[in-house]
Amino acid sequence: MASNIKVEALTFATDVMAVGGLLECQRRGINVPEQLAIAGFDDLPIAASTNPSLTTVKVDRVGLGRRAAEIIVNRLQGNHTYSQIVDVGFQVVERDSTRRP
């Protein structure tokens, strides 16, 4: 089914998926970021190594794991007073895959 919707950007759940999207765009002759911006999530080392380099969202994975472990230990000890929402923060690492000339 044809659509008049113009897609300008894709955000992937992981950097690995975003790299796959980037490679598929290259295979199809879609210029990134001129025709389509691409971003991933996790700031894996491969994100800085692609051409164009991949914009991504960076989170503190170690800190996230520690916080999750603290919540589990507290819960096992009978302490259920933690917040349902845990904000570990994030950083957008802008690279070439979203920078338009």
Residue frames relative to the residue before (quaternion, step in Angstrom):
aa qw qx qy qz dx dy dz
M 1.0000 0.0000 0.0000 0.0000 0.00 0.00 0.00
A 0.3630 -0.7446 0.5245 0.1970 3.58 -0.72 1.06
S 0.1029 -0.7886 0.6054 0.0321 3.53 -1.17 0.67
N 0.4021 -0.7056 0.5312 0.2415 3.55 -1.17 0.61
I 0.4688 0.6759 -0.4428 0.3568 3.58 1.26 0.11
K 0.2155 -0.7729 0.5867 0.1094 3.56 -0.80 1.06
V 0.2514 -0.7587 0.5863 0.1319 3.56 -0.67 1.13
E 0.1681 -0.8156 0.5504 0.0599 3.57 -0.74 1.09
A 0.8086 0.0700 -0.0058 0.5841 3.57 1.18 -0.54
L 0.1402 -0.7522 0.6367 0.0955 3.53 -1.25 0.58
T 0.1208 -0.7595 0.6357 0.0671 3.54 -1.03 0.87
F 0.2045 -0.7991 0.5598 0.0794 3.54 -0.75 1.09
A 0.5933 -0.6064 0.4119 0.3327 3.57 -1.19 0.61
T 0.7880 0.1148 -0.0665 0.6013 3.60 1.19 -0.49
D 0.6047 -0.5451 0.4315 0.3887 3.56 -1.25 0.36
V 0.6081 0.5574 -0.3596 0.4361 3.60 1.02 -0.73
M 0.6619 0.4819 -0.3063 0.4857 3.59 0.94 -0.84
A 0.6442 0.5268 -0.3234 0.4505 3.60 0.99 -0.81
V 0.6228 0.5175 -0.3382 0.4795 3.60 1.03 -0.74
G 0.6246 0.5247 -0.3320 0.4737 3.58 1.01 -0.74
G 0.6503 0.5076 -0.3057 0.4753 3.58 0.99 -0.82
L 0.6358 0.5276 -0.3127 0.4686 3.55 1.03 -0.84
L 0.6729 0.4867 -0.2958 0.4720 3.59 0.91 -0.89
E 0.6393 0.5124 -0.3285 0.4699 3.59 1.03 -0.73
C 0.6169 0.5251 -0.3460 0.4733 3.60 1.04 -0.70
Q 0.6501 0.5055 -0.3175 0.4701 3.57 0.94 -0.83
R 0.6388 0.5275 -0.3248 0.4563 3.59 0.98 -0.80
R 0.7416 0.4081 -0.2123 0.4882 3.59 1.03 -0.82
G 0.5100 -0.6692 0.4107 0.3511 3.60 1.25 -0.01
I 0.4303 0.6617 -0.4862 0.3749 3.60 1.15 0.58
N 0.3179 -0.7786 0.5149 0.1661 3.57 -0.60 1.15
V 0.1320 -0.7635 0.6310 0.0383 3.54 -0.82 1.12
P 0.6221 -0.2466 -0.7422 0.0366 1.68 -1.57 1.95
E 0.3733 0.7706 -0.4680 0.2188 3.61 1.24 -0.02
Q 0.7835 0.2838 -0.1476 0.5327 3.59 0.92 -0.90
L 0.8028 0.0279 0.0325 0.5948 3.57 1.09 -0.72
A 0.2676 -0.7460 0.5904 0.1525 3.57 -0.83 1.02
I 0.1047 -0.7923 0.5999 0.0362 3.57 -1.05 0.78
A 0.0026 0.7841 -0.6204 0.0195 3.56 -1.06 0.87
G 0.2317 -0.7702 0.5817 0.1212 3.54 -1.20 0.61
F 0.3604 -0.7027 0.5669 0.2345 3.54 -1.30 -0.35
D 0.7274 0.4267 -0.3630 0.3963 3.55 -0.97 1.00
D 0.2273 -0.8062 0.5119 0.1907 3.63 1.16 -0.44
L 0.1205 0.7891 -0.5810 0.1588 3.54 0.73 1.10
P 0.6660 -0.5234 0.3372 0.4108 3.64 -1.10 0.51
I 0.6087 0.5739 -0.3598 0.4132 3.62 1.04 -0.68
A 0.5677 0.6266 -0.3834 0.3715 3.62 1.11 -0.60
A 0.7066 0.4327 -0.2613 0.4951 3.59 1.02 -0.74
S 0.6784 0.5346 -0.2737 0.4230 3.59 1.23 -0.40
T 0.5735 0.5987 -0.3927 0.3981 3.60 1.19 -0.30
N 0.2441 -0.7439 0.5944 0.1834 3.55 -1.30 0.19
P 0.4272 -0.3198 -0.7994 0.2759 1.53 -0.84 2.36
S 0.6065 -0.5477 0.4196 0.3951 3.56 -1.23 0.48
L 0.4683 -0.7384 0.4439 0.1960 3.52 -1.08 0.89
T 0.3654 -0.6796 0.5939 0.2277 3.55 -0.91 0.97
T 0.0321 0.8187 -0.5675 0.0813 3.56 -0.93 0.90
V 0.3939 -0.6629 0.5732 0.2773 3.54 -1.33 0.21
K 0.1928 -0.7960 0.5693 0.0713 3.56 -0.73 1.12
V 0.0364 -0.7692 0.6378 0.0148 3.55 -0.98 0.90
D 0.5066 -0.6211 0.5022 0.3246 3.54 -1.24 0.48
R 0.2131 -0.8242 0.5139 0.1057 3.56 0.10 1.31
V 0.6430 0.5127 -0.3279 0.4650 3.59 0.98 -0.78
G 0.6664 0.4939 -0.2958 0.4737 3.57 0.92 -0.90
L 0.6215 0.5376 -0.3278 0.4661 3.56 1.06 -0.75
G 0.6626 0.5023 -0.2956 0.4704 3.57 0.95 -0.87
R 0.6409 0.5197 -0.3201 0.4655 3.57 1.00 -0.83
R 0.6681 0.5028 -0.3033 0.4571 3.56 0.91 -0.93
A 0.6325 0.5226 -0.3255 0.4700 3.57 1.01 -0.79
A 0.6500 0.5115 -0.3133 0.4666 3.59 0.98 -0.86
E 0.6293 0.5329 -0.3309 0.4588 3.60 0.99 -0.81
I 0.6575 0.5071 -0.3082 0.4643 3.57 0.93 -0.88
I 0.6536 0.5090 -0.3136 0.4641 3.58 0.95 -0.86
V 0.6627 0.4957 -0.3093 0.4684 3.60 0.87 -0.94
N 0.6468 0.5147 -0.3211 0.4622 3.61 0.89 -0.87
R 0.6648 0.5036 -0.3046 0.4600 3.54 0.94 -0.85
L 0.6465 0.5158 -0.3117 0.4679 3.58 1.00 -0.82
Q 0.6847 0.4606 -0.2689 0.4968 3.57 1.19 -0.62
G 0.6039 -0.6048 0.3392 0.3930 3.58 1.27 0.16
N 0.5489 0.5924 -0.4051 0.4285 3.60 1.25 0.13
H 0.0116 -0.8242 0.5639 -0.0500 3.57 -0.40 1.24
T 0.4556 0.7268 -0.4178 0.2994 3.60 1.18 0.44
Y 0.4329 0.6994 -0.4702 0.3198 3.61 1.18 0.29
S 0.5840 -0.5862 0.4382 0.3511 3.56 -1.25 0.43
Q 0.5042 -0.6367 0.4918 0.3139 3.58 -1.13 0.61
I 0.7244 0.3429 -0.2044 0.5620 3.59 1.22 -0.51
V 0.0449 -0.7834 0.6199 -0.0098 3.56 -0.80 1.07
D 0.1534 -0.8012 0.5764 0.0491 3.58 -0.50 1.21
V 0.1013 -0.8132 0.5723 0.0299 3.58 -0.48 1.19
G 0.5051 -0.6758 0.4027 0.3551 3.56 1.29 0.01
F 0.0756 -0.7771 0.6230 0.0469 3.54 -1.34 0.16
Q 0.1790 -0.7535 0.6202 0.1249 3.55 -1.32 0.22
V 0.3011 -0.7145 0.5982 0.2025 3.57 -0.94 0.87
V 0.1603 -0.7706 0.6135 0.0636 3.56 -0.74 1.13
E 0.1596 -0.8246 0.5390 0.0642 3.55 -0.10 1.32
R 0.0176 0.7777 -0.6258 0.0559 3.51 -0.88 1.09
D 0.8070 -0.3762 0.1973 0.4102 3.56 -1.32 -0.06
S 0.6045 0.6072 -0.3708 0.3582 3.64 1.05 -0.53
T 0.7495 0.3113 -0.2202 0.5412 3.60 1.25 -0.09
R 0.5602 0.5990 -0.3918 0.4169 3.60 1.26 -0.02
R 0.1664 -0.7967 0.5761 0.0762 3.53 -0.51 1.18
P 0.5399 -0.6508 0.4291 0.3176 3.58 -0.98 0.84
